[in-house]
Amino acid sequence: MGPVVTGTDPRRCGAVADPWPVRVYAGAPFVRQLSTGPTLLSCQSTQGHTAPQMVVDIGDAQARHFSGRSVPFDLPDHVAGEWNSLFVKDAQTVTALTSARLQGSAGIWAIDGQVYTAEETAPAKP
């Protein structure tokens, strides 16, 4: 194994193409790769919220240059959506999972989403 890559090492690079603002928390990362090559990075972030919520970015096949951020769950600002994961169902369908307490009940919430790269266009909704 080679030497450790420290915080000042020129080989070090951030995961997201657009760096997080300094005061934004972004933790508990989770990475999955699609059979077609692109990778997905989810984490819990406070950007734009008072409580951490799940966000997902898409990256290249080498798990770099993540961008195109989406928020799978429409949670109230004060409700935390934490300890997230992703399940790849097929080449374009991904299930996002988060834990949250809504209306006094704690639970695991799931939603299916479709993955489209910048070169692809999402089909029109009926």
VMD Tcl script that builds the backbone (N, CA, C; Angstrom):
set m [mol new atoms 378]
animate dup $m
set s [atomselect $m all]
$s set {name element resname resid chain x y z} {
  {N N MET 1 A 0.856 -1.179 0.000}
  {CA C MET 1 A 0.000 0.000 0.000}
  {C C MET 1 A 0.895 1.233 0.000}
  {N N GLY 2 A 0.525 2.251 -0.772}
  {CA C GLY 2 A 1.309 3.477 -0.884}
  {C C GLY 2 A 1.121 4.391 0.304}
  {N N PRO 3 A 1.767 5.547 0.246}
  {CA C PRO 3 A 1.665 6.496 1.349}
  {C C PRO 3 A 0.247 7.072 1.474}
  {N N VAL 4 A -0.036 7.567 2.644}
  {CA C VAL 4 A -1.339 8.147 2.953}
  {C C VAL 4 A -1.519 9.451 2.183}
  {N N VAL 5 A -2.719 9.692 1.676}
  {CA C VAL 5 A -3.052 10.948 1.010}
  {C C VAL 5 A -3.621 11.881 2.081}
  {N N THR 6 A -2.855 12.923 2.414}
  {CA C THR 6 A -3.283 13.861 3.456}
  {C C THR 6 A -4.142 14.970 2.862}
  {N N GLY 7 A -4.630 15.864 3.712}
  {CA C GLY 7 A -5.478 16.964 3.277}
  {C C GLY 7 A -4.799 17.939 2.340}
  {N N THR 8 A -3.479 17.993 2.344}
  {CA C THR 8 A -2.756 18.922 1.469}
  {C C THR 8 A -2.099 18.225 0.284}
  {N N ASP 9 A -2.302 16.930 0.135}
  {CA C ASP 9 A -1.693 16.164 -0.950}
  {C C ASP 9 A -2.301 16.576 -2.290}
  {N N PRO 10 A -1.486 16.826 -3.321}
  {CA C PRO 10 A -2.032 17.219 -4.621}
  {C C PRO 10 A -2.865 16.122 -5.290}
  {N N ARG 11 A -2.756 14.872 -4.816}
  {CA C ARG 11 A -3.569 13.788 -5.371}
  {C C ARG 11 A -4.977 13.780 -4.802}
  {N N ARG 12 A -5.217 14.581 -3.793}
  {CA C ARG 12 A -6.526 14.624 -3.156}
  {C C ARG 12 A -7.480 15.492 -3.970}
  {N N CYS 13 A -8.719 15.029 -4.101}
  {CA C CYS 13 A -9.733 15.833 -4.789}
  {C C CYS 13 A -11.075 15.624 -4.100}
  {N N GLY 14 A -11.922 16.632 -4.187}
  {CA C GLY 14 A -13.250 16.542 -3.593}
  {C C GLY 14 A -14.163 15.666 -4.445}
  {N N ALA 15 A -15.183 15.110 -3.837}
  {CA C ALA 15 A -16.102 14.235 -4.563}
  {C C ALA 15 A -17.058 15.008 -5.456}
  {N N VAL 16 A -17.532 16.152 -4.977}
  {CA C VAL 16 A -18.533 16.903 -5.740}
  {C C VAL 16 A -17.877 17.961 -6.611}
  {N N ALA 17 A -18.443 18.157 -7.811}
  {CA C ALA 17 A -17.898 19.135 -8.754}
  {C C ALA 17 A -18.057 20.559 -8.212}
  {N N ASP 18 A -19.166 20.816 -7.539}
  {CA C ASP 18 A -19.432 22.117 -6.926}
  {C C ASP 18 A -19.232 21.956 -5.416}
  {N N PRO 19 A -18.121 22.425 -4.846}
  {CA C PRO 19 A -17.857 22.186 -3.417}
  {C C PRO 19 A -18.963 22.736 -2.513}
  {N N TRP 20 A -19.173 22.038 -1.413}
  {CA C TRP 20 A -20.160 22.466 -0.422}
  {C C TRP 20 A -19.694 23.770 0.222}
  {N N PRO 21 A -20.611 24.674 0.555}
  {CA C PRO 21 A -20.219 25.861 1.321}
  {C C PRO 21 A -19.597 25.435 2.654}
  {N N VAL 22 A -18.715 26.254 3.191}
  {CA C VAL 22 A -17.950 25.910 4.393}
  {C C VAL 22 A -18.843 25.522 5.568}
  {N N ARG 23 A -19.917 26.212 5.793}
  {CA C ARG 23 A -20.767 25.961 6.972}
  {C C ARG 23 A -21.856 24.915 6.754}
  {N N VAL 24 A -21.830 24.233 5.630}
  {CA C VAL 24 A -22.831 23.202 5.346}
  {C C VAL 24 A -22.307 21.847 5.790}
  {N N TYR 25 A -23.138 21.123 6.531}
  {CA C TYR 25 A -22.809 19.759 6.928}
  {C C TYR 25 A -23.195 18.824 5.779}
  {N N ALA 26 A -22.314 17.934 5.411}
  {CA C ALA 26 A -22.590 16.895 4.421}
  {C C ALA 26 A -21.876 15.639 4.904}
  {N N GLY 27 A -22.628 14.709 5.457}
  {CA C GLY 27 A -22.006 13.530 6.039}
  {C C GLY 27 A -22.748 12.252 5.696}
  {N N ALA 28 A -22.272 11.166 6.246}
  {CA C ALA 28 A -22.832 9.826 6.040}
  {C C ALA 28 A -22.946 9.489 4.559}
  {N N PRO 29 A -21.826 9.539 3.816}
  {CA C PRO 29 A -21.878 9.261 2.373}
  {C C PRO 29 A -22.210 7.800 2.081}
  {N N PHE 30 A -22.849 7.600 0.929}
  {CA C PHE 30 A -23.230 6.263 0.479}
  {C C PHE 30 A -23.085 6.259 -1.036}
  {N N VAL 31 A -22.336 5.310 -1.595}
  {CA C VAL 31 A -22.057 5.281 -3.031}
  {C C VAL 31 A -22.545 3.969 -3.638}
  {N N ARG 32 A -23.154 4.084 -4.836}
  {CA C ARG 32 A -23.579 2.917 -5.607}
  {C C ARG 32 A -23.210 3.160 -7.065}
  {N N GLN 33 A -23.001 2.078 -7.816}
  {CA C GLN 33 A -22.696 2.206 -9.237}
  {C C GLN 33 A -23.783 1.523 -10.060}
  {N N LEU 34 A -24.190 2.202 -11.139}
  {CA C LEU 34 A -25.166 1.640 -12.063}
  {C C LEU 34 A -24.474 0.661 -13.003}
  {N N SER 35 A -25.209 -0.280 -13.537}
  {CA C SER 35 A -24.629 -1.258 -14.465}
  {C C SER 35 A -24.101 -0.585 -15.730}
  {N N THR 36 A -24.602 0.603 -16.035}
  {CA C THR 36 A -24.172 1.343 -17.223}
  {C C THR 36 A -22.921 2.183 -16.970}
  {N N GLY 37 A -22.415 2.211 -15.720}
  {CA C GLY 37 A -21.171 2.904 -15.408}
  {C C GLY 37 A -21.259 4.061 -14.436}
  {N N PRO 38 A -22.216 5.003 -14.600}
  {CA C PRO 38 A -22.257 6.142 -13.683}
  {C C PRO 38 A -22.419 5.704 -12.223}
  {N N THR 39 A -21.959 6.546 -11.320}
  {CA C THR 39 A -22.064 6.276 -9.889}
  {C C THR 39 A -22.992 7.291 -9.245}
  {N N LEU 40 A -23.579 6.916 -8.125}
  {CA C LEU 40 A -24.458 7.790 -7.365}
  {C C LEU 40 A -23.881 7.981 -5.971}
  {N N LEU 41 A -23.903 9.205 -5.493}
  {CA C LEU 41 A -23.425 9.544 -4.152}
  {C C LEU 41 A -24.581 10.173 -3.395}
  {N N SER 42 A -24.962 9.568 -2.284}
  {CA C SER 42 A -25.962 10.198 -1.428}
  {C C SER 42 A -25.281 10.585 -0.120}
  {N N CYS 43 A -25.823 11.601 0.509}
  {CA C CYS 43 A -25.373 11.981 1.843}
  {C C CYS 43 A -26.501 12.746 2.516}
  {N N GLN 44 A -26.331 13.020 3.780}
  {CA C GLN 44 A -27.284 13.870 4.501}
  {C C GLN 44 A -26.649 15.248 4.597}
  {N N SER 45 A -27.392 16.272 4.177}
  {CA C SER 45 A -26.845 17.625 4.081}
  {C C SER 45 A -27.797 18.637 4.690}
  {N N THR 46 A -27.222 19.684 5.253}
  {CA C THR 46 A -28.022 20.780 5.802}
  {C C THR 46 A -28.149 21.947 4.826}
  {N N GLN 47 A -27.624 21.822 3.621}
  {CA C GLN 47 A -27.701 22.942 2.674}
  {C C GLN 47 A -29.166 23.253 2.355}
  {N N GLY 48 A -29.593 24.472 2.703}
  {CA C GLY 48 A -30.958 24.900 2.463}
  {C C GLY 48 A -31.972 24.398 3.468}
  {N N HIS 49 A -31.518 23.722 4.528}
  {CA C HIS 49 A -32.426 23.151 5.529}
  {C C HIS 49 A -31.857 23.353 6.933}
  {N N THR 50 A -32.726 23.309 7.920}
  {CA C THR 50 A -32.252 23.380 9.303}
  {C C THR 50 A -31.894 21.995 9.829}
  {N N ALA 51 A -32.489 20.953 9.256}
  {CA C ALA 51 A -32.178 19.571 9.640}
  {C C ALA 51 A -31.571 18.864 8.426}
  {N N PRO 52 A -30.672 17.902 8.647}
  {CA C PRO 52 A -30.066 17.195 7.515}
  {C C PRO 52 A -31.118 16.452 6.697}
  {N N GLN 53 A -30.962 16.492 5.373}
  {CA C GLN 53 A -31.861 15.782 4.480}
  {C C GLN 53 A -31.044 15.064 3.415}
  {N N MET 54 A -31.607 14.021 2.845}
  {CA C MET 54 A -30.907 13.238 1.830}
  {C C MET 54 A -30.784 14.019 0.526}
  {N N VAL 55 A -29.575 14.012 -0.031}
  {CA C VAL 55 A -29.328 14.553 -1.370}
  {C C VAL 55 A -28.562 13.491 -2.150}
  {N N VAL 56 A -28.736 13.494 -3.477}
  {CA C VAL 56 A -28.075 12.510 -4.338}
  {C C VAL 56 A -27.453 13.233 -5.530}
  {N N ASP 57 A -26.193 12.914 -5.825}
  {CA C ASP 57 A -25.488 13.442 -6.989}
  {C C ASP 57 A -25.073 12.268 -7.872}
  {N N ILE 58 A -24.895 12.534 -9.164}
  {CA C ILE 58 A -24.444 11.506 -10.098}
  {C C ILE 58 A -23.015 11.820 -10.528}
  {N N GLY 59 A -22.188 10.774 -10.588}
  {CA C GLY 59 A -20.786 10.932 -10.973}
  {C C GLY 59 A -20.407 9.992 -12.100}
  {N N ASP 60 A -19.145 10.048 -12.468}
  {CA C ASP 60 A -18.662 9.209 -13.568}
  {C C ASP 60 A -18.381 7.780 -13.074}
  {N N ALA 61 A -17.907 6.939 -13.976}
  {CA C ALA 61 A -17.662 5.525 -13.660}
  {C C ALA 61 A -16.532 5.334 -12.653}
  {N N GLN 62 A -15.700 6.361 -12.450}
  {CA C GLN 62 A -14.609 6.297 -11.477}
  {C C GLN 62 A -15.003 6.947 -10.148}
  {N N ALA 63 A -16.297 7.208 -9.960}
  {CA C ALA 63 A -16.832 7.828 -8.740}
  {C C ALA 63 A -16.188 9.194 -8.478}
  {N N ARG 64 A -16.180 10.038 -9.520}
  {CA C ARG 64 A -15.658 11.394 -9.416}
  {C C ARG 64 A -16.621 12.353 -10.100}
  {N N HIS 65 A -16.373 13.631 -9.889}
  {CA C HIS 65 A -17.106 14.701 -10.576}
  {C C HIS 65 A -18.617 14.620 -10.353}
  {N N PHE 66 A -19.034 14.410 -9.121}
  {CA C PHE 66 A -20.458 14.304 -8.807}
  {C C PHE 66 A -21.138 15.657 -8.960}
  {N N SER 67 A -22.308 15.652 -9.612}
  {CA C SER 67 A -23.081 16.880 -9.811}
  {C C SER 67 A -24.539 16.504 -10.075}
  {N N GLY 68 A -25.356 17.500 -10.433}
  {CA C GLY 68 A -26.760 17.230 -10.741}
  {C C GLY 68 A -27.563 16.853 -9.509}
  {N N ARG 69 A -27.318 17.548 -8.427}
  {CA C ARG 69 A -27.917 17.201 -7.132}
  {C C ARG 69 A -29.440 17.160 -7.188}
  {N N SER 70 A -30.000 16.130 -6.557}
  {CA C SER 70 A -31.451 16.014 -6.406}
  {C C SER 70 A -31.767 15.696 -4.951}
  {N N VAL 71 A -32.991 15.981 -4.560}
  {CA C VAL 71 A -33.471 15.723 -3.202}
  {C C VAL 71 A -34.657 14.766 -3.327}
  {N N PRO 72 A -34.459 13.484 -3.009}
  {CA C PRO 72 A -35.515 12.493 -3.246}
  {C C PRO 72 A -36.775 12.663 -2.397}
  {N N PHE 73 A -36.634 13.201 -1.188}
  {CA C PHE 73 A -37.775 13.281 -0.278}
  {C C PHE 73 A -38.141 14.736 -0.001}
  {N N ASP 74 A -39.416 15.048 -0.083}
  {CA C ASP 74 A -39.917 16.388 0.181}
  {C C ASP 74 A -40.321 16.470 1.657}
  {N N LEU 75 A -39.305 16.531 2.528}
  {CA C LEU 75 A -39.553 16.583 3.966}
  {C C LEU 75 A -39.664 18.030 4.428}
  {N N PRO 76 A -40.444 18.281 5.487}
  {CA C PRO 76 A -40.459 19.626 6.059}
  {C C PRO 76 A -39.043 20.027 6.476}
  {N N ASP 77 A -38.751 21.313 6.433}
  {CA C ASP 77 A -37.415 21.841 6.705}
  {C C ASP 77 A -36.823 21.348 8.030}
  {N N HIS 78 A -37.653 21.237 9.055}
  {CA C HIS 78 A -37.170 20.871 10.393}
  {C C HIS 78 A -37.077 19.359 10.622}
  {N N VAL 79 A -37.514 18.551 9.654}
  {CA C VAL 79 A -37.495 17.087 9.796}
  {C C VAL 79 A -36.212 16.532 9.179}
  {N N ALA 80 A -35.490 15.762 9.975}
  {CA C ALA 80 A -34.250 15.151 9.498}
  {C C ALA 80 A -34.544 13.881 8.704}
  {N N GLY 81 A -33.870 13.740 7.567}
  {CA C GLY 81 A -33.886 12.504 6.779}
  {C C GLY 81 A -32.455 11.992 6.773}
  {N N GLU 82 A -32.186 11.011 7.608}
  {CA C GLU 82 A -30.791 10.618 7.846}
  {C C GLU 82 A -30.560 9.131 7.598}
  {N N TRP 83 A -29.278 8.771 7.633}
  {CA C TRP 83 A -28.786 7.399 7.513}
  {C C TRP 83 A -29.354 6.757 6.261}
  {N N ASN 84 A -29.091 7.429 5.149}
  {CA C ASN 84 A -29.651 7.089 3.856}
  {C C ASN 84 A -28.921 5.948 3.160}
  {N N SER 85 A -29.616 5.341 2.217}
  {CA C SER 85 A -28.980 4.350 1.353}
  {C C SER 85 A -29.675 4.355 -0.001}
  {N N LEU 86 A -29.050 3.686 -0.962}
  {CA C LEU 86 A -29.572 3.578 -2.316}
  {C C LEU 86 A -29.564 2.117 -2.723}
  {N N PHE 87 A -30.609 1.696 -3.413}
  {CA C PHE 87 A -30.694 0.339 -3.947}
  {C C PHE 87 A -30.890 0.458 -5.455}
  {N N VAL 88 A -29.972 -0.097 -6.228}
  {CA C VAL 88 A -30.059 -0.044 -7.688}
  {C C VAL 88 A -30.934 -1.205 -8.152}
  {N N LYS 89 A -32.097 -0.878 -8.714}
  {CA C LYS 89 A -33.029 -1.895 -9.198}
  {C C LYS 89 A -32.682 -2.355 -10.606}
  {N N ASP 90 A -32.369 -1.398 -11.493}
  {CA C ASP 90 A -31.982 -1.718 -12.866}
  {C C ASP 90 A -31.158 -0.559 -13.416}
  {N N ALA 91 A -30.918 -0.525 -14.716}
  {CA C ALA 91 A -30.016 0.459 -15.315}
  {C C ALA 91 A -30.427 1.906 -15.072}
  {N N GLN 92 A -31.721 2.174 -14.843}
  {CA C GLN 92 A -32.159 3.549 -14.611}
  {C C GLN 92 A -32.959 3.748 -13.336}
  {N N THR 93 A -33.392 2.696 -12.677}
  {CA C THR 93 A -34.245 2.828 -11.496}
  {C C THR 93 A -33.457 2.595 -10.218}
  {N N VAL 94 A -33.568 3.556 -9.320}
  {CA C VAL 94 A -32.880 3.485 -8.035}
  {C C VAL 94 A -33.901 3.767 -6.935}
  {N N THR 95 A -33.851 2.984 -5.866}
  {CA C THR 95 A -34.686 3.241 -4.703}
  {C C THR 95 A -33.850 3.978 -3.669}
  {N N ALA 96 A -34.349 5.138 -3.241}
  {CA C ALA 96 A -33.703 5.916 -2.186}
  {C C ALA 96 A -34.421 5.604 -0.877}
  {N N LEU 97 A -33.630 5.418 0.195}
  {CA C LEU 97 A -34.193 5.129 1.514}
  {C C LEU 97 A -33.651 6.122 2.525}
  {N N THR 98 A -34.508 6.572 3.427}
  {CA C THR 98 A -34.094 7.474 4.488}
  {C C THR 98 A -34.879 7.144 5.752}
  {N N SER 99 A -34.343 7.509 6.896}
  {CA C SER 99 A -35.088 7.361 8.146}
  {C C SER 99 A -35.535 8.757 8.570}
  {N N ALA 100 A -36.784 8.845 9.005}
  {CA C ALA 100 A -37.332 10.140 9.417}
  {C C ALA 100 A -38.447 9.923 10.430}
  {N N ARG 101 A -38.687 10.967 11.215}
  {CA C ARG 101 A -39.804 10.963 12.158}
  {C C ARG 101 A -40.813 11.981 11.642}
  {N N LEU 102 A -41.971 11.473 11.205}
  {CA C LEU 102 A -43.033 12.331 10.671}
  {C C LEU 102 A -44.296 12.153 11.498}
  {N N GLN 103 A -44.878 13.251 11.907}
  {CA C GLN 103 A -46.115 13.245 12.694}
  {C C GLN 103 A -46.023 12.295 13.883}
  {N N GLY 104 A -44.868 12.291 14.544}
  {CA C GLY 104 A -44.668 11.493 15.745}
  {C C GLY 104 A -44.300 10.038 15.511}
  {N N SER 105 A -44.228 9.598 14.255}
  {CA C SER 105 A -43.898 8.209 13.955}
  {C C SER 105 A -42.549 8.128 13.251}
  {N N ALA 106 A -41.659 7.311 13.811}
  {CA C ALA 106 A -40.355 7.084 13.180}
  {C C ALA 106 A -40.489 5.939 12.193}
  {N N GLY 107 A -39.790 6.059 11.065}
  {CA C GLY 107 A -39.867 4.988 10.090}
  {C C GLY 107 A -38.802 5.096 9.025}
  {N N ILE 108 A -38.761 4.093 8.185}
  {CA C ILE 108 A -37.891 4.064 7.021}
  {C C ILE 108 A -38.778 4.386 5.823}
  {N N TRP 109 A -38.376 5.387 5.062}
  {CA C TRP 109 A -39.153 5.838 3.918}
  {C C TRP 109 A -38.387 5.469 2.655}
  {N N ALA 110 A -39.119 5.066 1.613}
  {CA C ALA 110 A -38.495 4.670 0.352}
  {C C ALA 110 A -39.232 5.314 -0.813}
  {N N ILE 111 A -38.471 5.620 -1.867}
  {CA C ILE 111 A -39.051 6.172 -3.085}
  {C C ILE 111 A -38.196 5.733 -4.265}
  {N N ASP 112 A -38.860 5.369 -5.367}
  {CA C ASP 112 A -38.143 5.018 -6.594}
  {C C ASP 112 A -37.884 6.274 -7.403}
  {N N GLY 113 A -36.725 6.310 -8.042}
  {CA C GLY 113 A -36.382 7.416 -8.918}
  {C C GLY 113 A -35.728 6.898 -10.184}
  {N N GLN 114 A -35.727 7.722 -11.206}
  {CA C GLN 114 A -35.104 7.386 -12.485}
  {C C GLN 114 A -33.822 8.198 -12.624}
  {N N VAL 115 A -32.774 7.587 -13.159}
  {CA C VAL 115 A -31.488 8.248 -13.336}
  {C C VAL 115 A -31.323 8.632 -14.800}
  {N N TYR 116 A -31.027 9.910 -15.016}
  {CA C TYR 116 A -30.756 10.424 -16.353}
  {C C TYR 116 A -29.488 11.245 -16.297}
  {N N THR 117 A -28.570 10.979 -17.204}
  {CA C THR 117 A -27.335 11.770 -17.275}
  {C C THR 117 A -27.623 13.048 -18.053}
  {N N ALA 118 A -26.649 13.963 -18.089}
  {CA C ALA 118 A -26.819 15.231 -18.789}
  {C C ALA 118 A -27.103 15.014 -20.274}
  {N N GLU 119 A -26.626 13.923 -20.834}
  {CA C GLU 119 A -26.822 13.645 -22.268}
  {C C GLU 119 A -28.215 13.087 -22.550}
  {N N GLU 120 A -28.892 12.602 -21.518}
  {CA C GLU 120 A -30.204 11.992 -21.697}
  {C C GLU 120 A -31.302 12.988 -21.310}
  {N N THR 121 A -32.474 12.765 -21.810}
  {CA C THR 121 A -33.610 13.602 -21.460}
  {C C THR 121 A -34.658 12.726 -20.811}
  {N N ALA 122 A -35.198 13.195 -19.705}
  {CA C ALA 122 A -36.248 12.456 -19.032}
  {C C ALA 122 A -37.502 12.479 -19.899}
  {N N PRO 123 A -38.232 11.364 -19.958}
  {CA C PRO 123 A -39.456 11.355 -20.749}
  {C C PRO 123 A -40.490 12.303 -20.155}
  {N N ALA 124 A -41.348 12.847 -21.003}
  {CA C ALA 124 A -42.407 13.745 -20.535}
  {C C ALA 124 A -43.387 12.955 -19.677}
  {N N LYS 125 A -43.877 13.611 -18.625}
  {CA C LYS 125 A -44.867 12.961 -17.761}
  {C C LYS 125 A -46.234 12.973 -18.433}
  {N N PRO 126 A -46.980 11.855 -18.306}
  {CA C PRO 126 A -48.314 11.788 -18.955}
  {C C PRO 126 A -49.295 12.743 -18.308}
}
mol reanalyze $m
mol bondsrecalc $m
mol representation Tube
mol addrep $m
